[in-house]
Amino acid sequence: MDMSFLDKLQDTIDQGLKNSKELFGKAKDKAKDLGEIGVIRFEMKQLESQAEKLIAKLGSKVYEVIVVDEQKTVSASTPGVKEILNAVAGVRAEIEAKEEQLKNIE
C-alpha cells in the first residue's frame, strides 16, 4: 500500500511539474508578444510624430510659396510640396504596416 501511495504521489508531482512547465511556456510566449506589441506601438508613435513634423513642414512650404514667392495657387505638384506629400504618404504607409503587425500579434 505504501508503493501505491508513493506512485500516486509521484504521479501527482509529475503532473504538477508538467502543468507548471506548460504554464511557464505560455506565460513566456505571452510576455514575448507583449514586448513585441510595446515595441511596435513605440515605433508607431515615432512615425506619427514624424508625420506631424512633415505636415507642419508642408504648411510652412505652402505659406512660403503663397506669401514669399507670391504664387497664386499651390497644388500637389508644386515643387517642394510634392516631395513633402510623398514623404507623408510613405510614413502613413509605414504606420499602416505596423497596424497590420499588431493585428497579427494580438
Secondary structure, 3 states (H helix, E strand, C coil): CHHHHHHHHHHHHHHHHHHHHHHHHHHHHHHHHHHHHHHHHHHHHHHHHHHHHHHHHHHHHHHHHHHHCCCCCCCCCCCCHHHHHHHHHHHHHHHHHHHHHHHHHC
